[in-house]
């Protein structure tokens, strides 16, 4: 795939947890307009773990239809058991997506053998590609280089990994056995460094919330203007840090609304931010040039 940015899309829902398809399509169009080279539907920021299965199917269908073959579509399909994950995949197997994306199970799994059994069973259950999502801060389990190497040898449809482990991704990139393998870097604080090192696909949930800065950052990187690239990246990082201090998901949801995308982009148990916080978000967005 082309080098560039892959947004982890937010998922807009109504008060009953149903997808607001028109808003999702609008978000996808905006991301492609800004230069996205791929789309991650229902990553962690896309609240896949909190959506009803039938809604997951609709979200994936909408993403594939809206992308219309212009960019690859990766679909989060995480779950805590092989059979449940297989069921999710089967419900979306008919779609023209590029790959299903999986973290390790995030509840009571504690050995390498268990993790490998899980990933191999899923890879053998689909005609689509499989991409791993290394998210140890949530799952409490690290995907290692040796695991990636073993899966690459045994699973022909294992096509990529998303990780913030720059060391591991560099080793993958330097190994000729991984010539047809895609690495997605998710360590936002070093996006520009990763890009300079040739790990040219960056993926994160902040990108849909900062479309102007994201577009400008990639254009600067492609032009070798690392000083301006760092400036735009600093804007994105400062906004992320603002989220951390102001309730991440509800703050992200308010941002998406201010950008013109209808819906609630957070788990149903999350409480929307108050008016005062919305105004703080608006001020921050003006400060970094998003409004």
C-alpha positions as CSV (number, residue, x, y, z in Angstrom):
1,X,0.0,0.0,0.0
2,X,1.0,3.6,-0.4
3,X,2.9,5.3,2.5
4,X,0.9,7.9,4.4
5,X,-1.7,8.1,7.2
6,X,-4.4,5.6,8.1
7,X,-7.0,7.1,10.4
8,X,-8.6,5.0,13.1
9,X,-12.1,6.2,12.4
10,X,-14.5,7.3,15.1
11,X,-17.9,5.5,15.0
12,X,-20.9,7.9,15.3
13,X,-23.9,6.4,17.1
14,X,-27.3,7.6,18.2
15,X,-28.8,7.4,21.7
16,X,-29.7,3.7,21.1
17,X,-26.3,2.7,20.0
18,X,-27.2,2.5,16.3
19,X,-24.8,3.8,13.6
20,X,-25.4,7.2,12.1
21,X,-24.4,6.1,8.6
22,X,-24.5,9.6,6.9
23,X,-22.1,11.0,9.6
24,X,-19.7,8.0,9.2
25,X,-19.7,8.4,5.4
26,X,-19.0,12.1,5.8
27,X,-16.0,11.3,8.1
28,X,-14.6,8.8,5.6
29,X,-15.0,11.2,2.7
30,X,-13.1,13.9,4.8
31,X,-10.3,11.5,5.6
32,X,-9.8,10.4,2.0
33,X,-10.0,14.1,0.9
34,X,-7.2,14.8,3.3
35,X,-5.0,12.1,1.8
36,X,-5.7,9.0,3.9
37,X,-4.1,5.9,2.2
38,X,-6.3,3.4,4.2
39,X,-9.0,3.3,6.8
40,X,-9.3,1.5,10.1
41,X,-12.9,0.9,10.8
42,X,-13.7,0.0,14.5
43,X,-10.3,0.2,16.0
44,X,-10.1,1.0,19.7
45,X,-11.1,4.7,19.1
46,X,-13.9,3.3,16.9
47,X,-15.5,1.6,20.0
48,X,-15.8,-1.8,18.3
49,X,-15.7,-3.5,21.7
50,X,-18.8,-1.6,22.8
51,X,-21.0,-2.1,19.7
52,X,-23.6,-4.8,19.2
53,X,-22.6,-7.3,16.6
54,X,-25.3,-6.3,14.1
55,X,-24.1,-2.7,14.4
56,X,-20.5,-3.9,13.7
57,X,-21.6,-5.4,10.5
58,X,-23.4,-2.2,9.4
59,X,-20.3,-0.1,10.3
60,X,-18.1,-2.3,8.2
61,X,-20.5,-2.4,5.3
62,X,-20.7,1.4,5.4
63,X,-17.0,1.8,5.5
64,X,-16.4,-0.5,2.5
65,X,-19.2,1.1,0.5
66,X,-18.0,4.7,1.3
67,X,-14.4,3.9,0.5
68,X,-15.5,2.5,-2.9
69,X,-12.2,0.8,-3.6
70,X,-10.2,4.0,-3.4
71,X,-8.3,2.9,-0.3
72,X,-8.0,-0.4,1.6
73,X,-10.4,-0.9,4.5
74,X,-9.2,-2.7,7.7
75,X,-11.9,-3.8,10.1
76,X,-11.5,-4.3,13.8
77,X,-12.9,-7.7,14.9
78,X,-11.5,-8.1,18.4
79,X,-13.0,-10.4,20.9
80,X,-12.1,-12.6,23.9
81,X,-12.6,-16.1,22.5
82,X,-11.8,-17.8,19.2
83,X,-15.4,-18.8,18.6
84,X,-16.8,-15.3,19.3
85,X,-14.2,-13.8,17.0
86,X,-14.9,-16.3,14.3
87,X,-18.6,-15.4,14.5
88,X,-17.8,-11.8,14.1
89,X,-15.6,-12.5,11.0
90,X,-18.2,-14.8,9.5
91,X,-20.8,-12.0,9.7
92,X,-18.5,-9.7,7.6
93,X,-16.8,-12.3,5.4
94,X,-19.0,-11.2,2.4
95,X,-17.5,-7.7,2.4
96,X,-14.8,-6.5,0.1
97,X,-12.5,-5.5,3.0
98,X,-8.7,-5.8,3.0
99,X,-8.2,-7.4,6.4
100,X,-9.6,-8.1,9.8
101,X,-7.7,-6.5,12.7
102,X,-7.1,-8.2,16.1
103,X,-5.6,-7.4,19.4
104,X,-4.7,-10.2,21.8
105,X,-7.7,-11.2,23.9
106,X,-7.9,-8.6,26.8
107,X,-9.4,-10.8,29.6
108,X,-7.5,-13.6,31.4
109,X,-5.0,-14.7,28.7
110,X,-1.5,-15.1,30.1
111,X,0.8,-17.2,27.9
112,X,2.5,-17.0,24.5
113,X,1.0,-20.4,23.5
114,X,-2.6,-19.2,24.2
115,X,-2.0,-16.0,22.2
116,X,-0.6,-17.9,19.2
117,X,-3.4,-20.5,19.3
118,X,-5.9,-17.6,19.1
119,X,-4.2,-15.8,16.2
120,X,-3.6,-18.9,14.1
121,X,-7.2,-20.1,14.6
122,X,-8.5,-16.8,13.4
123,X,-6.1,-16.6,10.4
124,X,-7.2,-20.0,9.3
125,X,-10.9,-19.0,9.5
126,X,-11.1,-16.3,6.8
127,X,-10.3,-15.6,3.2
128,X,-9.3,-12.1,4.1
129,X,-6.1,-10.8,5.4
130,X,-5.2,-10.6,9.1
131,X,-3.5,-7.6,10.8
132,X,-2.4,-7.6,14.4
133,X,-2.9,-4.7,16.7
134,X,-0.2,-4.6,19.4
135,X,-1.9,-2.7,22.3
136,X,-0.2,-3.9,25.5
137,X,-1.5,-0.9,27.5
138,X,-5.0,-2.3,27.2
139,X,-4.5,-6.1,26.7
140,X,-1.6,-6.4,29.1
141,X,0.1,-8.7,26.6
142,X,2.9,-7.7,24.2
143,X,3.1,-9.0,20.7
144,X,6.8,-9.8,20.1
145,X,8.9,-10.1,17.0
146,X,9.2,-13.8,17.4
147,X,5.4,-14.2,17.4
148,X,5.2,-12.0,14.3
149,X,7.9,-14.1,12.6
150,X,6.2,-17.4,13.4
151,X,2.8,-16.2,12.2
152,X,4.2,-14.8,9.0
153,X,5.8,-18.3,8.2
154,X,2.6,-20.3,9.0
155,X,-0.3,-18.0,8.0
156,X,-0.2,-16.8,4.4
157,X,-2.9,-14.2,5.0
158,X,-1.1,-12.5,7.9
159,X,-0.3,-9.2,6.1
160,X,0.5,-6.6,8.7
161,X,0.8,-5.3,12.3
162,X,0.1,-2.0,14.0
163,X,2.4,-1.2,16.9
164,X,4.1,1.6,18.8
165,X,7.2,-0.7,19.1
166,X,9.5,1.2,16.7
167,X,12.3,-1.3,17.4
168,X,10.2,-4.3,16.4
169,X,8.9,-2.5,13.3
170,X,12.4,-1.6,12.1
171,X,13.5,-5.2,12.4
172,X,10.5,-6.3,10.4
173,X,11.2,-3.7,7.7
174,X,14.8,-4.9,7.5
175,X,13.9,-8.6,7.1
176,X,13.5,-9.6,3.4
177,X,11.0,-12.2,4.4
178,X,8.6,-9.4,5.2
179,X,8.9,-7.6,1.9
180,X,5.1,-8.0,1.3
181,X,4.2,-7.1,4.9
182,X,2.7,-3.7,6.0
183,X,3.8,-2.1,9.3
184,X,1.6,0.6,10.8
185,X,3.2,2.8,13.4
186,X,1.0,4.1,16.3
187,X,3.5,5.8,18.6
188,X,2.3,9.3,18.0
189,X,5.2,11.1,19.8
190,X,7.6,9.8,17.2
191,X,5.5,9.7,14.0
192,X,7.9,12.0,12.2
193,X,10.9,9.9,13.2
194,X,9.2,6.6,12.1
195,X,8.3,8.2,8.7
196,X,11.9,9.3,8.2
197,X,13.1,5.8,9.0
198,X,10.9,4.4,6.2
199,X,8.0,3.2,8.4
200,X,5.7,5.2,6.2
201,X,2.3,4.1,7.4
202,X,1.1,5.9,10.5
203,X,-2.1,5.0,12.2
204,X,-3.9,6.6,15.1
205,X,-7.3,7.6,16.5
206,X,-6.3,11.3,16.8
207,X,-6.1,11.7,13.0
208,X,-9.8,12.1,12.3
209,X,-10.0,14.8,15.0
210,X,-7.1,16.7,13.5
211,X,-7.6,16.5,9.7
212,X,-5.9,19.8,8.9
213,X,-2.8,19.2,11.0
214,X,-2.6,15.6,9.8
215,X,-2.8,16.6,6.1
216,X,-0.2,19.3,6.6
217,X,2.1,17.0,8.6
218,X,2.1,14.3,5.9
219,X,2.7,16.9,3.1
220,X,5.6,18.4,5.1
221,X,7.1,14.9,5.7
222,X,6.8,14.0,2.0
223,X,8.5,17.3,1.1
224,X,11.4,16.7,3.6
225,X,10.3,19.7,5.7
226,X,10.8,18.0,9.1
227,X,10.7,21.2,11.0
228,X,7.1,22.0,9.9
229,X,6.2,18.3,10.2
230,X,7.2,18.4,13.8
231,X,5.2,21.6,14.4
232,X,2.0,20.0,13.1
233,X,2.7,16.8,15.0
234,X,3.2,18.9,18.2
235,X,-0.3,20.3,17.6
236,X,-1.8,16.8,17.4
237,X,0.1,15.6,20.5
238,X,-0.9,18.7,22.5
239,X,-4.6,18.0,21.6
240,X,-4.2,14.3,22.6
241,X,-2.8,15.4,26.0
242,X,-5.7,17.8,26.4
243,X,-8.0,14.8,25.9
244,X,-6.2,12.8,28.5
245,X,-6.9,15.6,31.0
246,X,-10.5,16.0,29.9
247,X,-12.0,12.5,29.6
248,X,-10.7,11.0,26.4
249,X,-13.7,9.6,24.6
250,X,-16.3,12.2,25.4
251,X,-13.8,14.9,24.5
252,X,-13.1,13.2,21.2
253,X,-16.8,13.0,20.6
254,X,-17.3,16.7,21.2
255,X,-14.4,17.4,18.8
256,X,-16.0,15.4,16.0
257,X,-19.3,17.2,16.6
258,X,-17.4,20.6,16.3
259,X,-15.9,19.3,13.0
260,X,-19.5,18.8,11.7
261,X,-19.9,15.0,12.3
262,X,-23.2,14.1,14.0
263,X,-23.4,11.5,16.7
264,X,-21.9,10.2,19.9
265,X,-18.4,8.8,19.3
266,X,-17.9,7.2,22.7
267,X,-19.1,4.1,24.6
268,X,-22.7,4.3,25.8
269,X,-21.6,4.4,29.5
270,X,-19.6,7.6,28.9
271,X,-21.0,10.9,30.0
272,X,-20.8,13.7,27.5
273,X,-18.6,16.7,28.4
274,X,-20.3,19.8,29.8
275,X,-20.6,23.1,27.9
276,X,-17.6,24.6,29.6
277,X,-15.4,21.7,28.4
278,X,-16.9,22.0,24.9
279,X,-15.8,25.6,24.9
280,X,-12.3,24.6,26.0
281,X,-12.2,22.1,23.2
282,X,-13.3,24.7,20.7
283,X,-10.6,27.1,21.9
284,X,-8.0,24.4,21.6
285,X,-9.1,23.6,18.1
286,X,-8.8,27.2,17.1
287,X,-5.4,27.4,18.7
288,X,-4.0,24.5,16.6
289,X,-5.8,25.6,13.4
290,X,-8.6,23.0,13.1
291,X,-11.4,25.6,13.4
